[in-house]
Amino acid sequence: MQLIRNPRDFYAGLLFVAFGVVALVFAQSYPLGTASRMGPGYFPRVLGILLVSLGALQTLIGMRRKSGFPLEWHWRPLFILLASVALFIVLTTWLGLIVSALVLVFISSAASAEFRWKEALIAGAAQGVAAAALFVWGLGLPLPVWPPFFGG
């Protein structure tokens, strides 16, 4: 009898558990507080506990239910997505948040077989403006909105 019947659910559950454990480990160095006066460690601990719980449930489901879908690894989209996030991190200081978000969405959209460049440009521009509105103008984070040669 095969122990893992649904590899997708099983490994997704293990990934949730791993992220939950990491959150719990990092949250240990912050004070917890109480439910009415939450400390900086409250949310990471609650999130970690939820991730570990959901991951354990998902892992058990992966061991119980049979799936008709084999586990397939598609390396090209994975590398494109990781590269687009790394490029976003590097480009934000030089090109600003809006242009970097546009580049991020455009490159990560290219990972899909259904890539359309016009839709990717529109979505990237909209998400760049939304990110600037939320993080820079809404929350006041000190991030460059535009490239320095556009006026920062």
C-alpha positions in Angstrom: 0.0 0.0 0.0 1.3 3.4 -1.0 1.7 5.8 1.9 1.3 9.1 -0.1 -1.7 8.8 -2.3 -1.8 12.5 -3.4 1.7 14.0 -3.7 0.4 17.5 -4.4 -1.6 17.8 -1.3 1.0 16.0 0.8 3.9 18.3 -0.2 1.8 21.4 -0.1 0.9 20.5 3.5 4.5 20.0 4.3 5.4 23.4 2.9 2.7 25.0 5.0 4.0 23.2 8.1 7.6 24.4 7.3 6.5 28.0 6.9 4.5 27.8 10.1 7.4 26.4 12.1 9.7 29.2 10.7 7.1 31.8 11.7 6.9 30.3 15.2 10.7 30.2 15.6 11.1 33.8 14.6 8.2 34.9 16.8 9.9 33.6 19.9 12.2 36.6 20.1 9.2 39.0 20.3 6.9 39.6 23.2 3.5 38.0 22.8 1.2 40.4 24.7 -2.5 39.7 25.3 -5.5 39.5 23.0 -6.5 43.0 23.9 -2.9 44.4 23.8 -1.1 42.4 21.2 2.6 42.5 21.2 4.8 42.3 18.1 5.0 38.5 18.4 1.2 37.9 18.6 0.4 37.8 14.9 3.4 35.7 13.8 2.6 33.1 16.5 -1.1 32.9 15.5 -0.2 32.8 11.8 2.4 30.1 12.5 -0.1 28.0 14.5 -2.7 28.3 11.8 -0.1 27.4 9.1 1.1 24.3 11.0 -2.5 23.2 11.7 -3.7 23.7 8.1 -0.5 22.1 6.8 -0.9 19.0 9.0 -4.5 18.7 7.8 -3.5 19.0 4.2 -0.7 16.5 4.7 -3.2 14.0 6.1 -5.5 14.6 3.2 -2.6 13.9 0.9 -2.1 10.6 2.6 -5.8 9.6 2.5 -7.3 10.7 -0.8 -6.2 9.4 -4.1 -5.5 11.9 -6.8 -5.7 11.4 -10.6 -3.1 14.0 -11.2 0.6 13.1 -10.9 3.1 15.5 -9.4 4.8 17.3 -12.2 7.7 19.8 -11.8 7.8 22.7 -14.3 11.2 24.2 -13.8 11.0 27.0 -16.4 8.0 28.9 -14.8 9.5 28.4 -11.3 12.8 30.0 -12.4 11.1 32.8 -14.3 9.0 33.7 -11.2 11.9 33.6 -8.8 14.0 35.7 -11.3 11.2 38.3 -11.6 10.9 38.7 -7.8 14.7 39.0 -7.5 14.8 41.6 -10.3 12.0 43.5 -8.6 14.0 43.7 -5.4 17.1 44.9 -7.3 15.3 47.4 -9.5 13.1 49.1 -7.0 15.9 51.5 -5.8 16.9 52.4 -9.3 13.6 52.4 -11.2 11.1 53.1 -8.4 8.1 51.1 -7.3 5.8 51.7 -10.2 8.2 50.7 -13.0 9.7 47.8 -10.9 6.2 46.4 -10.3 5.4 46.7 -14.0 8.6 44.8 -14.8 7.8 42.2 -12.1 4.3 41.5 -13.5 5.5 41.5 -17.1 8.3 39.0 -16.6 6.3 36.8 -14.2 3.4 36.7 -16.7 5.8 35.3 -19.3 6.0 32.1 -17.2 2.5 31.3 -18.4 1.8 29.6 -21.8 -1.2 32.1 -22.1 1.1 35.2 -22.0 -0.3 38.3 -23.7 2.0 41.3 -23.6 -0.7 44.0 -23.7 -2.6 42.5 -20.7 0.7 42.0 -18.8 1.6 45.7 -19.4 -1.9 46.9 -18.3 -1.9 44.7 -15.2 1.7 45.6 -14.3 0.9 49.3 -14.5 -2.2 49.0 -12.5 -0.4 47.0 -9.8 2.5 49.4 -9.7 0.1 52.3 -9.1 -1.8 50.3 -6.5 1.4 49.4 -4.7 2.6 53.0 -4.7 -0.8 54.2 -3.5 -0.9 51.7 -0.7 2.7 51.5 0.5 4.1 55.0 -0.3 1.1 57.3 -0.1 -1.1 55.3 2.2 1.4 53.9 4.7 4.1 56.5 4.2 6.9 54.0 3.5 10.1 55.6 2.2 10.2 53.9 -1.2 11.0 55.7 -4.5 7.9 55.9 -6.6 9.6 56.8 -9.9 13.1 56.5 -11.2 15.4 59.3 -10.1 15.6 60.6 -13.7 11.8 61.1 -13.6 12.0 63.1 -10.5 12.0 60.3 -7.9 
